């Protein structure tokens, strides 16, 4: 079964579970009827878009079929390393990616504008997730759990995403910005990073500009405060 066929089956199963009316499912997520009906009838020649999958997950979180997807990843790298990669699903033949610990930051980046911080513990490996083919050569890739709601509805609390320190970052990408310095002291400081999980809006020699969705605010971070910028590749389904 091909990847498009997988999406056909997913849509059929979801629609049947939701009552058997494809157009009603499309209406529930604010999509064109053909977005769902073409997959339901097996006539779609392209895969479901990421936004469509997210909307389906948000509207039908209890659909049992999502459990099947929890071991695969929708990758979004347009180019990586020294050659382009097509969008692929994770393969069990590749080494799994570590899911590292996250927690809500004790402080806000800017309390007046409620800019949410996250604490990232790279030494705390909770479990592993499937590796997409596009990250086959990225030994530094990791996954994390979104713990706050500052990027809702793009990322709901509890969603797991894969992050690549090596993938090129462009304007409009979702990113994990590691800030210099960390909570705690000594060894604890070495392994725990304070990060911003946001959308990249602008980048210059002296600052980066980020956007969060909830509350919606665009803000700047001086480059001297930035330790690293990693690209969010996609959600773990």
Helices and strands as residue ranges (DSSP letters): H 3-18, H 22-28, H 33-40, H 50-59, H 66-69, E 90-91, E 97-104, E 118-129, E 131-132, G 133-135, E 142-145, E 160-164, E 174-179, H 186-191, E 192-203, E 207-213, E 216-222, G 223-225, E 226-235
